[in-house]
Amino acid sequence: MRDRIIQMATKLVIEPIFEEVSFGFRPKRSAKGAPKRIRKACNHKGNWVVDVDI
């Protein structure tokens, strides 16, 4: 039971961080939206590292 509580607490903390940039099987997000987001992010000034799985 404690293990499950710790898993849920960890999920609640970590999930919002990755939900912001994740497109796979997410509501209101599509495969077509991912490249648009990448282009938009890369157009900002600065150096970028983009890790993309197709």
PQR file with spaces between the fields and no chain letter, atoms N, CA, C, O and H, PARSE charges and radii, in Angstrom:
ATOM       1  N    MET     1       0.821   -1.187    0.000 -0.4000 1.5000
ATOM       2  CA   MET     1       0.000    0.000    0.000 -0.0000 2.0000
ATOM       3  C    MET     1       0.871    1.260    0.000  0.5500 1.7000
ATOM       4  O    MET     1       0.590    2.206   -0.736 -0.5500 1.4000
ATOM       5  N    ARG     2       1.924    1.276    0.819 -0.4000 1.5000
ATOM       6  CA   ARG     2       2.803    2.449    0.863 -0.0000 2.0000
ATOM       7  C    ARG     2       3.475    2.688   -0.485  0.5500 1.7000
ATOM       8  O    ARG     2       3.640    3.827   -0.921 -0.5500 1.4000
ATOM       9  H    ARG     2       2.152    0.507    1.416  0.4000 1.0000
ATOM      10  N    ASP     3       3.862    1.583   -1.137 -0.4000 1.5000
ATOM      11  CA   ASP     3       4.515    1.702   -2.437 -0.0000 2.0000
ATOM      12  C    ASP     3       3.584    2.379   -3.446  0.5500 1.7000
ATOM      13  O    ASP     3       4.020    3.235   -4.215 -0.5500 1.4000
ATOM      14  H    ASP     3       3.728    0.658   -0.782  0.4000 1.0000
ATOM      15  N    ARG     4       2.337    2.008   -3.443 -0.4000 1.5000
ATOM      16  CA   ARG     4       1.363    2.592   -4.357 -0.0000 2.0000
ATOM      17  C    ARG     4       1.150    4.078   -4.066  0.5500 1.7000
ATOM      18  O    ARG     4       0.998    4.871   -4.996 -0.5500 1.4000
ATOM      19  H    ARG     4       1.982    1.313   -2.817  0.4000 1.0000
ATOM      20  N    ILE     5       1.137    4.456   -2.820 -0.4000 1.5000
ATOM      21  CA   ILE     5       0.983    5.870   -2.444 -0.0000 2.0000
ATOM      22  C    ILE     5       2.182    6.672   -2.927  0.5500 1.7000
ATOM      23  O    ILE     5       2.027    7.780   -3.440 -0.5500 1.4000
ATOM      24  H    ILE     5       1.260    3.812   -2.064  0.4000 1.0000
ATOM      25  N    ILE     6       3.369    6.118   -2.764 -0.4000 1.5000
ATOM      26  CA   ILE     6       4.588    6.803   -3.226 -0.0000 2.0000
ATOM      27  C    ILE     6       4.587    6.930   -4.744  0.5500 1.7000
ATOM      28  O    ILE     6       4.979    7.967   -5.278 -0.5500 1.4000
ATOM      29  H    ILE     6       3.495    5.218   -2.347  0.4000 1.0000
ATOM      30  N    GLN     7       4.151    5.889   -5.443 -0.4000 1.5000
ATOM      31  CA   GLN     7       4.074    5.946   -6.909 -0.0000 2.0000
ATOM      32  C    GLN     7       3.116    7.041   -7.362  0.5500 1.7000
ATOM      33  O    GLN     7       3.435    7.809   -8.270 -0.5500 1.4000
ATOM      34  H    GLN     7       3.832    5.046   -5.009  0.4000 1.0000
ATOM      35  N    MET     8       1.956    7.117   -6.741 -0.4000 1.5000
ATOM      36  CA   MET     8       0.975    8.132   -7.122 -0.0000 2.0000
ATOM      37  C    MET     8       1.475    9.545   -6.817  0.5500 1.7000
ATOM      38  O    MET     8       1.265   10.463   -7.610 -0.5500 1.4000
ATOM      39  H    MET     8       1.697    6.493   -6.003  0.4000 1.0000
ATOM      40  N    ALA     9       2.130    9.719   -5.682 -0.4000 1.5000
ATOM      41  CA   ALA     9       2.667   11.036   -5.327 -0.0000 2.0000
ATOM      42  C    ALA     9       3.745   11.457   -6.329  0.5500 1.7000
ATOM      43  O    ALA     9       3.794   12.613   -6.748 -0.5500 1.4000
ATOM      44  H    ALA     9       2.301    8.973   -5.038  0.4000 1.0000
ATOM      45  N    THR    10       4.592   10.524   -6.703 -0.4000 1.5000
ATOM      46  CA   THR    10       5.644   10.813   -7.680 -0.0000 2.0000
ATOM      47  C    THR    10       5.026   11.167   -9.030  0.5500 1.7000
ATOM      48  O    THR    10       5.467   12.107   -9.691 -0.5500 1.4000
ATOM      49  H    THR    10       4.552    9.585   -6.362  0.4000 1.0000
ATOM      50  N    LYS    11       4.016   10.420   -9.433 -0.4000 1.5000
ATOM      51  CA   LYS    11       3.331   10.687  -10.697 -0.0000 2.0000
ATOM      52  C    LYS    11       2.719   12.085  -10.699  0.5500 1.7000
ATOM      53  O    LYS    11       2.817   12.800  -11.696 -0.5500 1.4000
ATOM      54  H    LYS    11       3.659    9.656   -8.896  0.4000 1.0000
ATOM      55  N    LEU    12       2.101   12.474   -9.611 -0.4000 1.5000
ATOM      56  CA   LEU    12       1.474   13.795   -9.536 -0.0000 2.0000
ATOM      57  C    LEU    12       2.485   14.927   -9.662  0.5500 1.7000
ATOM      58  O    LEU    12       2.159   15.997  -10.176 -0.5500 1.4000
ATOM      59  H    LEU    12       2.022   11.893   -8.801  0.4000 1.0000
ATOM      60  N    VAL    13       3.699   14.698   -9.200 -0.4000 1.5000
ATOM      61  CA   VAL    13       4.742   15.726   -9.271 -0.0000 2.0000
ATOM      62  C    VAL    13       5.396   15.754  -10.647  0.5500 1.7000
ATOM      63  O    VAL    13       5.608   16.827  -11.212 -0.5500 1.4000
ATOM      64  H    VAL    13       3.964   13.828   -8.782  0.4000 1.0000
ATOM      65  N    ILE    14       5.716   14.588  -11.186 -0.4000 1.5000
ATOM      66  CA   ILE    14       6.481   14.504  -12.435 -0.0000 2.0000
ATOM      67  C    ILE    14       5.612   14.686  -13.682  0.5500 1.7000
ATOM      68  O    ILE    14       6.067   15.272  -14.665 -0.5500 1.4000
ATOM      69  H    ILE    14       5.544   13.716  -10.727  0.4000 1.0000
ATOM      70  N    GLU    15       4.389   14.203  -13.659 -0.4000 1.5000
ATOM      71  CA   GLU    15       3.544   14.218  -14.854 -0.0000 2.0000
ATOM      72  C    GLU    15       3.364   15.607  -15.475  0.5500 1.7000
ATOM      73  O    GLU    15       3.494   15.725  -16.693 -0.5500 1.4000
ATOM      74  H    GLU    15       4.020   13.727  -12.861  0.4000 1.0000
ATOM      75  N    PRO    16       3.076   16.650  -14.719 -0.5600 1.5000
ATOM      76  CA   PRO    16       2.901   17.968  -15.356  0.2800 2.0000
ATOM      77  C    PRO    16       4.146   18.473  -16.083  0.5500 1.7000
ATOM      78  O    PRO    16       4.033   19.226  -17.050 -0.5500 1.4000
ATOM      79  N    ILE    17       5.300   18.077  -15.639 -0.4000 1.5000
ATOM      80  CA   ILE    17       6.540   18.501  -16.295 -0.0000 2.0000
ATOM      81  C    ILE    17       6.602   17.945  -17.701  0.5500 1.7000
ATOM      82  O    ILE    17       6.951   18.664  -18.638 -0.5500 1.4000
ATOM      83  H    ILE    17       5.391   17.466  -14.853  0.4000 1.0000
ATOM      84  N    PHE    18       6.267   16.673  -17.862 -0.4000 1.5000
ATOM      85  CA   PHE    18       6.358   16.038  -19.166 -0.0000 2.0000
ATOM      86  C    PHE    18       5.113   16.238  -20.014  0.5500 1.7000
ATOM      87  O    PHE    18       5.197   16.152  -21.239 -0.5500 1.4000
ATOM      88  H    PHE    18       5.984   16.090  -17.101  0.4000 1.0000
ATOM      89  N    GLU    19       3.984   16.498  -19.421 -0.4000 1.5000
ATOM      90  CA   GLU    19       2.757   16.739  -20.179 -0.0000 2.0000
ATOM      91  C    GLU    19       2.888   17.979  -21.053  0.5500 1.7000
ATOM      92  O    GLU    19       2.279   18.053  -22.121 -0.5500 1.4000
ATOM      93  H    GLU    19       3.915   16.567  -18.426  0.4000 1.0000
ATOM      94  N    GLU    20       3.664   18.936  -20.616 -0.4000 1.5000
ATOM      95  CA   GLU    20       3.811   20.188  -21.350 -0.0000 2.0000
ATOM      96  C    GLU    20       4.448   19.972  -22.715  0.5500 1.7000
ATOM      97  O    GLU    20       4.137   20.697  -23.660 -0.5500 1.4000
ATOM      98  H    GLU    20       4.159   18.876  -19.749  0.4000 1.0000
ATOM      99  N    VAL    21       5.328   18.995  -22.835 -0.4000 1.5000
ATOM     100  CA   VAL    21       6.074   18.810  -24.072 -0.0000 2.0000
ATOM     101  C    VAL    21       5.796   17.481  -24.761  0.5500 1.7000
ATOM     102  O    VAL    21       6.408   17.186  -25.788 -0.5500 1.4000
ATOM     103  H    VAL    21       5.581   18.407  -22.067  0.4000 1.0000
ATOM     104  N    SER    22       4.911   16.693  -24.234 -0.4000 1.5000
ATOM     105  CA   SER    22       4.649   15.377  -24.797 -0.0000 2.0000
ATOM     106  C    SER    22       3.450   15.420  -25.742  0.5500 1.7000
ATOM     107  O    SER    22       2.443   16.065  -25.449 -0.5500 1.4000
ATOM     108  H    SER    22       4.415   16.932  -23.399  0.4000 1.0000
ATOM     109  N    PHE    23       3.563   14.735  -26.865 -0.4000 1.5000
ATOM     110  CA   PHE    23       2.482   14.726  -27.843 -0.0000 2.0000
ATOM     111  C    PHE    23       1.891   13.336  -28.061  0.5500 1.7000
ATOM     112  O    PHE    23       0.814   13.221  -28.646 -0.5500 1.4000
ATOM     113  H    PHE    23       4.381   14.211  -27.102  0.4000 1.0000
ATOM     114  N    GLY    24       2.552   12.293  -27.615 -0.4000 1.5000
ATOM     115  CA   GLY    24       2.078   10.935  -27.867 -0.0000 2.0000
ATOM     116  C    GLY    24       0.842   10.587  -27.071  0.5500 1.7000
ATOM     117  O    GLY    24       0.880   10.555  -25.841 -0.5500 1.4000
ATOM     118  H    GLY    24       3.427   12.387  -27.140  0.4000 1.0000
ATOM     119  N    PHE    25      -0.264   10.325  -27.767 -0.4000 1.5000
ATOM     120  CA   PHE    25      -1.517    9.888  -27.157 -0.0000 2.0000
ATOM     121  C    PHE    25      -2.015   10.848  -26.080  0.5500 1.7000
ATOM     122  O    PHE    25      -2.515   10.410  -25.044 -0.5500 1.4000
ATOM     123  H    PHE    25      -0.295   10.351  -28.766  0.4000 1.0000
ATOM     124  N    ARG    26      -1.883   12.150  -26.315 -0.4000 1.5000
ATOM     125  CA   ARG    26      -2.353   13.148  -25.368 -0.0000 2.0000
ATOM     126  C    ARG    26      -3.618   13.800  -25.899  0.5500 1.7000
ATOM     127  O    ARG    26      -3.743   13.998  -27.107 -0.5500 1.4000
ATOM     128  H    ARG    26      -1.477   12.506  -27.157  0.4000 1.0000
ATOM     129  N    PRO    27      -4.554   14.135  -25.027 -0.5600 1.5000
ATOM     130  CA   PRO    27      -5.767   14.810  -25.500  0.2800 2.0000
ATOM     131  C    PRO    27      -5.442   16.177  -26.100  0.5500 1.7000
ATOM     132  O    PRO    27      -4.596   16.908  -25.585 -0.5500 1.4000
ATOM     133  N    LYS    28      -6.111   16.505  -27.172 -0.4000 1.5000
ATOM     134  CA   LYS    28      -5.959   17.791  -27.874 -0.0000 2.0000
ATOM     135  C    LYS    28      -4.571   17.997  -28.465  0.5500 1.7000
ATOM     136  O    LYS    28      -4.173   19.131  -28.732 -0.5500 1.4000
ATOM     137  H    LYS    28      -6.798   15.911  -27.591  0.4000 1.0000
ATOM     138  N    ARG    29      -3.836   16.917  -28.670 -0.4000 1.5000
ATOM     139  CA   ARG    29      -2.518   16.997  -29.309 -0.0000 2.0000
ATOM     140  C    ARG    29      -2.461   15.980  -30.430  0.5500 1.7000
ATOM     141  O    ARG    29      -3.074   14.916  -30.338 -0.5500 1.4000
ATOM     142  H    ARG    29      -4.160   15.995  -28.453  0.4000 1.0000
ATOM     143  N    SER    30      -1.729   16.297  -31.489 -0.4000 1.5000
ATOM     144  CA   SER    30      -1.647   15.377  -32.619 -0.0000 2.0000
ATOM     145  C    SER    30      -0.214   15.286  -33.116  0.5500 1.7000
ATOM     146  O    SER    30       0.662   16.049  -32.709 -0.5500 1.4000
ATOM     147  H    SER    30      -1.231   17.162  -31.564  0.4000 1.0000
ATOM     148  N    ALA    31      -0.006   14.333  -34.002 -0.4000 1.5000
ATOM     149  CA   ALA    31       1.322   14.166  -34.596 -0.0000 2.0000
ATOM     150  C    ALA    31       1.687   15.387  -35.438  0.5500 1.7000
ATOM     151  O    ALA    31       2.866   15.710  -35.581 -0.5500 1.4000
ATOM     152  H    ALA    31      -0.717   13.713  -34.332  0.4000 1.0000
ATOM     153  N    LYS    32       0.699   16.055  -35.987 -0.4000 1.5000
ATOM     154  CA   LYS    32       0.964   17.251  -36.792 -0.0000 2.0000
ATOM     155  C    LYS    32       1.352   18.441  -35.926  0.5500 1.7000
ATOM     156  O    LYS    32       2.036   19.352  -36.393 -0.5500 1.4000
ATOM     157  H    LYS    32      -0.259   15.792  -35.871  0.4000 1.0000
ATOM     158  N    GLY    33       0.930   18.442  -34.693 -0.4000 1.5000
ATOM     159  CA   GLY    33       1.243   19.551  -33.802 -0.0000 2.0000
ATOM     160  C    GLY    33       2.675   19.530  -33.292  0.5500 1.7000
ATOM     161  O    GLY    33       3.235   20.574  -32.956 -0.5500 1.4000
ATOM     162  H    GLY    33       0.374   17.702  -34.313  0.4000 1.0000
ATOM     163  N    ALA    34       3.265   18.347  -33.234 -0.4000 1.5000
ATOM     164  CA   ALA    34       4.632   18.225  -32.714 -0.0000 2.0000
ATOM     165  C    ALA    34       5.652   18.992  -33.555  0.5500 1.7000
ATOM     166  O    ALA    34       6.429   19.762  -32.990 -0.5500 1.4000
ATOM     167  H    ALA    34       2.811   17.499  -33.506  0.4000 1.0000
ATOM     168  N    PRO    35       5.686   18.814  -34.894 -0.5600 1.5000
ATOM     169  CA   PRO    35       6.659   19.586  -35.687  0.2800 2.0000
ATOM     170  C    PRO    35       6.451   21.097  -35.585  0.5500 1.7000
ATOM     171  O    PRO    35       7.412   21.867  -35.593 -0.5500 1.4000
ATOM     172  N    LYS    36       5.187   21.512  -35.491 -0.4000 1.5000
ATOM     173  CA   LYS    36       4.919   22.947  -35.342 -0.0000 2.0000
ATOM     174  C    LYS    36       5.519   23.467  -34.044  0.5500 1.7000
ATOM     175  O    LYS    36       6.100   24.552  -34.006 -0.5500 1.4000
ATOM     176  H    LYS    36       4.407   20.887  -35.485  0.4000 1.0000
ATOM     177  N    ARG    37       5.373   22.685  -32.987 -0.4000 1.5000
ATOM     178  CA   ARG    37       5.923   23.082  -31.683 -0.0000 2.0000
ATOM     179  C    ARG    37       7.444   23.132  -31.723  0.5500 1.7000
ATOM     180  O    ARG    37       8.053   24.020  -31.126 -0.5500 1.4000
ATOM     181  H    ARG    37       4.901   21.804  -33.017  0.4000 1.0000
ATOM     182  N    ILE    38       8.062   22.181  -32.424 -0.4000 1.5000
ATOM     183  CA   ILE    38       9.528   22.150  -32.543 -0.0000 2.0000
ATOM     184  C    ILE    38      10.015   23.377  -33.296  0.5500 1.7000
ATOM     185  O    ILE    38      10.956   24.039  -32.859 -0.5500 1.4000
ATOM     186  H    ILE    38       7.567   21.459  -32.908  0.4000 1.0000
ATOM     187  N    ARG    39       9.376   23.691  -34.439 -0.4000 1.5000
ATOM     188  CA   ARG    39       9.781   24.872  -35.203 -0.0000 2.0000
ATOM     189  C    ARG    39       9.640   26.147  -34.379  0.5500 1.7000
ATOM     190  O    ARG    39      10.517   27.011  -34.398 -0.5500 1.4000
ATOM     191  H    ARG    39       8.612   23.153  -34.793  0.4000 1.0000
ATOM     192  N    LYS    40       8.538   26.254  -33.665 -0.4000 1.5000
ATOM     193  CA   LYS    40       8.307   27.441  -32.843 -0.0000 2.0000
ATOM     194  C    LYS    40       9.381   27.570  -31.755  0.5500 1.7000
ATOM     195  O    LYS    40       9.892   28.664  -31.515 -0.5500 1.4000
ATOM     196  H    LYS    40       7.826   25.553  -33.649  0.4000 1.0000
ATOM     197  N    ALA    41       9.718   26.467  -31.106 -0.4000 1.5000
ATOM     198  CA   ALA    41      10.720   26.492  -30.037 -0.0000 2.0000
ATOM     199  C    ALA    41      12.104   26.823  -30.582  0.5500 1.7000
ATOM     200  O    ALA    41      12.871   27.539  -29.939 -0.5500 1.4000
ATOM     201  H    ALA    41       9.303   25.578  -31.301  0.4000 1.0000
ATOM     202  N    CYS    42      12.422   26.308  -31.756 -0.4000 1.5000
ATOM     203  CA   CYS    42      13.756   26.531  -32.327 -0.0000 2.0000
ATOM     204  C    CYS    42      13.917   27.932  -32.905  0.5500 1.7000
ATOM     205  O    CYS    42      15.044   28.371  -33.133 -0.5500 1.4000
ATOM     206  H    CYS    42      11.799   25.726  -32.278  0.4000 1.0000
ATOM     207  N    ASN    43      12.829   28.634  -33.143 -0.4000 1.5000
ATOM     208  CA   ASN    43      12.922   29.991  -33.677 -0.0000 2.0000
ATOM     209  C    ASN    43      13.282   31.015  -32.603  0.5500 1.7000
ATOM     210  O    ASN    43      13.630   32.150  -32.927 -0.5500 1.4000
ATOM     211  H    ASN    43      11.914   28.276  -32.958  0.4000 1.0000
ATOM     212  N    HIS    44      13.205   30.631  -31.343 -0.4000 1.5000
ATOM     213  CA   HIS    44      13.605   31.549  -30.276 -0.0000 2.0000
ATOM     214  C    HIS    44      15.127   31.655  -30.246  0.5500 1.7000
ATOM     215  O    HIS    44      15.833   30.705  -30.585 -0.5500 1.4000
ATOM     216  H    HIS    44      12.922   29.709  -31.079  0.4000 1.0000
ATOM     217  N    LYS    45      15.612   32.798  -29.847 -0.4000 1.5000
ATOM     218  CA   LYS    45      17.059   32.988  -29.779 -0.0000 2.0000
ATOM     219  C    LYS    45      17.681   32.070  -28.738  0.5500 1.7000
ATOM     220  O    LYS    45      17.066   31.753  -27.720 -0.5500 1.4000
ATOM     221  H    LYS    45      15.039   33.569  -29.572  0.4000 1.0000
ATOM     222  N    GLY    46      18.880   31.661  -29.005 -0.4000 1.5000
ATOM     223  CA   GLY    46      19.596   30.799  -28.070 -0.0000 2.0000
ATOM     224  C    GLY    46      19.969   29.478  -28.711  0.5500 1.7000
ATOM     225  O    GLY    46      19.692   29.236  -29.886 -0.5500 1.4000
ATOM     226  H    GLY    46      19.379   31.918  -29.832  0.4000 1.0000
ATOM     227  N    ASN    47      20.585   28.652  -27.938 -0.4000 1.5000
ATOM     228  CA   ASN    47      20.980   27.327  -28.401 -0.0000 2.0000
ATOM     229  C    ASN    47      19.959   26.304  -27.938  0.5500 1.7000
ATOM     230  O    ASN    47      19.494   26.349  -26.799 -0.5500 1.4000
ATOM     231  H    ASN    47      20.809   28.848  -26.983  0.4000 1.0000
ATOM     232  N    TRP    48      19.617   25.393  -28.816 -0.4000 1.5000
ATOM     233  CA   TRP    48      18.602   24.396  -28.498 -0.0000 2.0000
ATOM     234  C    TRP    48      19.103   22.995  -28.812  0.5500 1.7000
ATOM     235  O    TRP    48      19.814   22.777  -29.793 -0.5500 1.4000
ATOM     236  H    TRP    48      19.994   25.357  -29.741  0.4000 1.0000
ATOM     237  N    VAL    49      18.728   22.073  -27.980 -0.4000 1.5000
ATOM     238  CA   VAL    49      18.916   20.649  -28.250 -0.0000 2.0000
ATOM     239  C    VAL    49      17.522   20.060  -28.293  0.5500 1.7000
ATOM     240  O    VAL    49      16.764   20.161  -27.328 -0.5500 1.4000
ATOM     241  H    VAL    49      18.150   22.250  -27.183  0.4000 1.0000
ATOM     242  N    VAL    50      17.184   19.443  -29.415 -0.4000 1.5000
ATOM     243  CA   VAL    50      15.845   18.878  -29.579 -0.0000 2.0000
ATOM     244  C    VAL    50      15.976   17.372  -29.726  0.5500 1.7000
ATOM     245  O    VAL    50      16.667   16.893  -30.625 -0.5500 1.4000
ATOM     246  H    VAL    50      17.799   19.361  -30.199  0.4000 1.0000
ATOM     247  N    ASP    51      15.326   16.629  -28.860 -0.4000 1.5000
ATOM     248  CA   ASP    51      15.318   15.172  -28.912 -0.0000 2.0000
ATOM     249  C    ASP    51      13.929   14.743  -29.367  0.5500 1.7000
ATOM     250  O    ASP    51      12.942   14.960  -28.664 -0.5500 1.4000
ATOM     251  H    ASP    51      14.765   17.017  -28.129  0.4000 1.0000
ATOM     252  N    VAL    52      13.860   14.135  -30.543 -0.4000 1.5000
ATOM     253  CA   VAL    52      12.581   13.780  -31.131 -0.0000 2.0000
ATOM     254  C    VAL    52      12.590   12.301  -31.487  0.5500 1.7000
ATOM     255  O    VAL    52      13.538   11.806  -32.097 -0.5500 1.4000
ATOM     256  H    VAL    52      14.662   13.959  -31.113  0.4000 1.0000
ATOM     257  N    ASP    53      11.533   11.604  -31.103 -0.4000 1.5000
ATOM     258  CA   ASP    53      11.344   10.218  -31.505 -0.0000 2.0000
ATOM     259  C    ASP    53      10.215   10.171  -32.522  0.5500 1.7000
ATOM     260  O    ASP    53       9.141   10.729  -32.296 -0.5500 1.4000
ATOM     261  H    ASP    53      10.763   12.006  -30.607  0.4000 1.0000
ATOM     262  N    ILE    54      10.463    9.509  -33.633 -0.4000 1.5000
ATOM     263  CA   ILE    54       9.437    9.405  -34.666 -0.0000 2.0000
ATOM     264  C    ILE    54       8.903    7.989  -34.677  0.5500 1.7000
ATOM     265  O    ILE    54       8.023    7.667  -35.474 -0.5500 1.4000
ATOM     266  H    ILE    54      11.335    9.056  -33.816  0.4000 1.0000
